Amino acid sequence: MPKTELIDSQVSVKQCTRAVHALHAYASKKQKDQEETELLTNEQYVWLQIAVKRMHPEKKIKPFRIPLKHALVDPRVSPVCLITKDPQREYKDLLESHKIKFISRVVGIEKLKGKFKSYEARRMLLKENGMFLADERVIPLLPGLLGKKWFDAKKQPIPVCMTRKDLKGELERAIESSYMHQNRGTCTSVKIGLLSHTPEKIIDNLKSSLPAIVKNIKDGWDNIQSLNIKTNSSVSLPIWTCELGDAKGGRWDGMVKSDDASVAGESEKGSDADEANMDSEEQVPAVLAGKGKGVKRPLIEDVEKPVTTKDVKRKRGVEEGVKKKAKVVKDGLTKSAGASDGGSDSNEASMNLGEHVPAEVGKGKGKGMKRPLNEDVQKPVTPKDVKQKRSAEGGAKKKAKIVNGGLTKSAKGELIGKKPGRP
């Protein structure tokens, strides 16, 4: 029996061939139907989906380079744009000095902030170019300058090193490769071909890319759960799946077993034990009324609340108020007994207690204490009252002076013989 050919000692080539041929036939037929009804159609890619058991702890901005045998972008058909530092004229001269002619356009950071600041200009730049390369020194600035449309269209700028001596080889390798963008989820997709490629070319790209993809995944094959292939809008076809047991390399290998089984075993007891537990629940003391899950408070529970400083002050205030009331009542009884003629009874003295309550009773701040109706409250003297009093006294003095002066003049008139009131 011939030995089965494997990719990276794990994936069967026979299974990959069957899946690629079936996917290519289905997607090609569907694309022909779309071309008959739609005016413009987009290029369909073939993706390799990698599902992992454990999520990656961090998200990396710089993607991993995955080598391909057949390139996805042809610079003769799809323009390639290069994003560089400023000034961009310096890098244009650098490309000319290395005789690099497959770069269609060079754009600097200042031009992105100025000429391509508007949404419409950036959308046209995205539509006109099939691939974007960028100097690795400006990669952190690009997400804010380009926007999310670049990431939705899967045209993220590919980082390249512009300081290498073999600059032409660096740019060629960047164009001929695919890239894996590591996220923090459990599923990652990598482009491995075009629908315009033949099934044989797609299989060649799968053979060359799979070892590099596994190498850049944490824990390698031990962390991979399944591999599938698909197009932009099709269902995924499986090409490899790990074992579902807990053996080495299986789905549950290295996973910590939970204690649910042991807890379930302890909870399954006989009916007699359940009835005993139900009876014991009725006699649970108040101490068990804590905050734990599943513990209910009794309906008639005497819970002692903690004594606070506010409660102590309130209690002291009530006690002092009671003492003051008792003292006032005692003083009132004594005064009323001394003022009486001796023939009145003690009941009459207690009835007249309200008439002899001193003014100090109404000046307390305790709650529930009312002022007596016959209390003489002395209002504070204000400057306005002093002025009014002085003006009244001055007016009285003037009137008295006028009266005295009038009487003197009238007496002189009688002596002289003139009528009073005339000069």
Protein Blocks (a to p, Z undefined) as FASTA:
>chain_A
ZZdddehhlacfklmmmmmmmmmmmmmmmmmmmmmmpmbdcddddddddddfbdcfbdcf
bdcddddfbdfbdfklmccdddddddfklmmmmmmmnopakbfbdcdfklmmmmmmpmkl
mmmmmmmpcbdcddfklmmmmmmmnommlmmnopaccdddfkbfblmlmmmmmmmpccdd
ddfbfbdcddfbdfkbcfklmmmmmmmmmmmmmmmpghijmlpmbdcdddfkbccddfbd
cdfbfbehiakgoiacdfklmmmmmmmccfklmmmmmmmmmmpcfklmccbehiacdfbd
cddddddfklmmmmmmmmmmmmmmmmmmmmmmmmmmmmpgolacfklmmmmmmmmpcfkl
mmpcbehiacdfklccdddddfklmmmmmmmmmmmmmmmmmmmmmmmmmmmmmmnopaeh
iZZ
